[in-house]
Amino acid sequence: MRPATEALIVIDVQNDFCPGGALAVAGGDAIIPRINGLLGEFPVKVLTQDWHPADHSSFAANHGAEAFSMTEMAYGPQVLWPTHCVQGTAGAAFHPALATDPGDLVIRKGFRAGIDSYSAFFENDRSTPTGLEGYLRTRGVTALTLVGIATDFCVAYSALDAARLGFAVTVLEGACAGIDLNGSLAEARAEMRAAGVALEH
């Protein structure tokens, strides 16, 4: 067992992000056995869940736009995604192979219709908190290991925010799956390294 100061953060291992889902990431389901194995190692375990209302502003269909096109929101550039992880749908549910019972806490994000939320810590305005930081601080956590989907979006944003908040952060790339949209994976890796995030396999 890891020290009491370490937490595992499992990012968005949901049906819509796995093969067959609305925003499927290649290999999204292949990482689940390793994640399940890791859950037994950490004293603090948090699962995040993308949880959008049907009228969410990040959905291309709500703009009459092409999926994966870009738009400007009040908080900056925004990818317009295929409709995914709509609250209460099968797509938003955790993948059935993921061992969710060991989780101490589930953080739902992206539930505000007007703003997207990649990070487990903040909405995409980088200032509206999810409450995760406070939970980890009160549990005495100082070091985080991040796994899940997608390496270059929700995992990377979470890692960067965690580093900014002063946590020691490791991303286990072998337990993550990436989208790689127009070079986003290489860019995310460079940003994480520059922020002091340890990238391990």
C-alpha positions, 0 to 999 in steps of 0.5 A: 500500500502506498503512503496515506499522502498519495491518491489515485485519480481515475479520470472519465473511464466512461462508456462514451469514451471507450470503443463503441461510445459517442466519443470513443478513444482508441484503447479506452477499454484496454487500460481498465485492467491496469487501473483496477490493479492500481486501485488496491495500491492507494489509500485515497481513490477518486473517480471523475465522471463527465456529466453533461446536460443535453443542452451543453454548450460544448456539443457541436449539435447545439451549435449546428456545427461540425464535430471537432470544429473550434469556437470561441467561448467567454473563457477562451477557445473551445472544441465542439464535441459530439454529444457525449456523457449526457447525464443519466444515459448509458454513455455517461455511466462508468465502463462496466469493467471498471472496479468502481466500488473501491472509489472513495469519491466520485467527482462529476464535472461538466454539469454547468451548461455554459462551460466545459470542464476537462480538469478534475479541479476546475471548469475550463475558466480555470477558476470555478472549482469542483471541490476536489482540491479541498477534499484531497487537502482534508485527507492529507494528500500531497501526491497524485497519480493520474490515469484514465481518458483522455491523456491529452484533454481531461488527464492533462488538464487535471495534471496541470491544475494539480501541479499548479496547486502544489501537488506532486503529480505523476501521469501513468501514460500506460494506464491512459488513452489519448485522442491526439486531435491535431497534435494535441498529445505531443502538446499536452506531454510537453506542457505537462513536462514543463509544469513538472509532471512526471510522465511514466509508463 
